[in-house]
Amino acid sequence: MKNYEVIYQAIERGILKGIYEAGSYLPSENSLRQSYHVSRDTIRKALALLMANGYIQKIQGKGSLVLKREQLRFPVSGLTSYKELQNSYGYESSTAVISLKKIVIDEKAAQITGFEAGSLCWELIRTRAIEQKKVILDKDLLLTAIIPEIDTEIAKDSIYRYFENQLGLTIAFAEKEITIDALTDEDRELLDLNQHDINIVSVKSRVFTNDARQFQYTESRHQVDKFRFFDFARRHPSTM
């Protein structure tokens, strides 16, 4: 990880945990440079990334204004693991592994997942509890040709950290689809739903390495009233 990315993550954590409050300004570029013992260019790259992701706005003559953000918001366009979001936001959460086994992708599953029929995958099913209430059901398929080994201890922690740090995988991009689906019997069995719930938010993703190989298909099913899904967009000046 590059220095500016490390600094970006440190400041991001500070914003999400309220160290840098919304409506306040970050320390000056010079102060940040001295604090992190890096060049001004490195600080500017970190600040540019914070601005691109909607954490700050540069105000001429004043500095970097911290923008208001809410907790339990899941980025639509970002490629961030649940564990990384939990660590950033600082909320109490736990993961339970329901099952982990190998399966062969059939023709029907191939059409949904993007994997070729006959492919061997790990099928991983987990629940996520926030404040001791199970509100997310994660269902992953992981191609064994790229992820040859995984166990329940890894699955309870961070599979992306394992992929990147232990397997040396470079996770590059994902295609995502968000739908509002009817509850299934599996949802009712595994999640702590409200009595009035009839729908669930389903986020389906196909995830690829930097050489455009798909290694993961995931469906993350979220209790409707617990989360807000968001993106942050900036309009680029027209070149017309």
N, C-alpha and C positions, 0 to 999 in steps of 0.2 A: 504494500500500500504506500502511495506517495505521501510526502509530508503534508501537502495541502489537503489531502483526503482525511488524514488523521486529525488535522486542525478543524476541518469542517465537521467531523463527527463529534469532536469535543465541544465545539460551540453549539452544535445542534442539541446535544444532551443538555447543555446549560440552558438553552431556550425552553426545551420541553419540560425541564424540571423546575423552571421558574427562577433560575439563578439570574438570567437575563429576562426581565419581565416585559410583556407586551407594552408598547408605548415608550419604552426606554431606548437608549442608544447603546450599542456595543462600545467597548473601549476603542480608542483610536487605532488606526493601522499601526502607528509607531509603538503604542503600548502593547498591542498583540504581537508585533514583531519581537519586542524585547521579552515578552512572557514566554513565547515558544521558541526563541532563539533561532529564527529563520529569517529569510530575506523578505523584503517588502513585496516582491513579486509572488512569493508563496502565499502570503497573507491575502493578497488581492485575488488569487485564484480560489482560495477557500471562501472568501466573501462573495465572489461571483457565483459560486456553486450554491451558497446559502440563498442568494437572491433568486437564482434560477428556480430553486425549489420552494420559494414562497416564504422563507423564514424572515427575510429582511428586505428593506427598501433603502437604497442609497438616496440620501437627501443632500442636495448641493449645499456645501458650506457647513453642514451639521454632522454628517457621518452616516452610520448604518442603523436605521430605525428597525426595532424588532416588531414584527407584525403579529397580530392576534391569531392564535391557533387553538383548537379544542382537542381534548384527549379522545381516545377511542375512535380516531379517524384513520381510515385505511387508504393509502394512496392507490389510485387506479392505475396510473402509468408507471409507477416505480416498481423496481424488482427488489423488494425488501422482505426478508423472512419474518415470520411471526415473532421469533425469539428476538430479532433485532428491534422490532417495534416495541415489544415488551420492555426491553432494556432501555430504549430511548424514552418511552413515556413513563416508565417507573411504576406501572401498576402491578398489583399482586396477581399472579397467574400460575397455573399449573397445567401440565400436559399428561394425559393418560394414553398409553398405547393400547388400542382395542385388539388389533391383530396385525401380524406381519407374516406374509407368506409369498411364495412364488406362484405366479399364474401365467398361463399362455393366452395371448390376445387372440380372440376369435374375430370373425368377419364383422360382426356387429360392433364390438368394442373398437376395432380398427377405424371404423368410420367416425366414431366419437372422439377417440383419443389422438389420432394422427400416427399411431404406431402401426407398423405392418402386421397383418394377420400372421400368426405363428411366432411373433416376438415373445421372448420370455421377460417378464417384469416382476419386480417386487410390488406387491400390493400392501400398502401401509395405511391403516385407518387409525386416526387419533382424535381425541376430544380435547378442547381447550377450555379451562375453567377460569373465569375472572370473578374475584371475590367469592370463590367456592361455588359458583354457579356455572354449569357447563353450557356455553353459549355458541361454540364453534365446533363443527364436525369437519375435519380435514381428511380427504381421501386421495392418496397419492399412488400413482403408478410410476415406477422408476426402472428404466431399461437396464437389465443386468449386464448387457454388453458394455455399458459405460459405468454403471454402479454395481460392481461384482459382489460386494459384501456390504451389509448393514445389519445392525442389531437393535434391540429395543432400547438399550441405554443411549445409543446415538439418537434414536428417534425421539426420545423424551427430552433431549437437549436441543441441538440445532443441527439439522441435516445439512444445511448450506455451509455451515462452518466445517463440517466433516468433509463435504464435497470439495471445498476450496483448499482447506489446510492439509487434509490427509490424502485426498485423492488427486490433488493438483488440478482440479477442474476449473475452467474459466467459464462462469455463467454469464451469458451475454445479453439475452433478450427473451421476451415472452409475448405471446399472443393471448389476450384476455377477452372473456365474454362474461357479462354480468346479466343475470336474469332473476326475476321473481318467480319462484316455483312453489307448487303446492307441497305441503309437508308429506313426507313418506313415513311409513311405519318405523324405518330405521332412525329417522330424525326424532320421532317421539320416544323411541326406546333409549337413545343415547344422549339426548340433550335435555336440559332443564328448561322447558318451554313454558311460556305463560299460558294460562287456561284459554285465552281468547285467540291465540296464534293459529292461523290457518296457512300462512305462507312463510317462506324462508328466502333469504338472499343467497344466490348461488354464484360464486366466482370461479369460472373454469379457465384454466391456463395451460398452454403448451409452452414449455420452457426449453431453451436451446443454449448450446455452448457457443463459443466464439467462432467455431468453424461450421456453424449452422446445423449441428446435429441435435435433434430433439432427444432429450434424455428423461423428461418428466412430463406427465400429465397430472394435473391436480384439480380437484373440485373442493372448494372451501365453502361450507354452508353455514351462514351466519344468522343468528336470531335477528329478526327484522328491526326491532326497536332498540337494539343495543349499540349499533354501529352506524357511522356515517361515512360513506365512501366519497373521496374527494380527489380532485386534481387541481393543479395550479398552472394557469396559462398566462403567458406574456405575449402581447402582440408585437411582432417584429415590424420595424419600419418597412413600408412598401418599397419595392425596387422598381416599380413602374414609373 
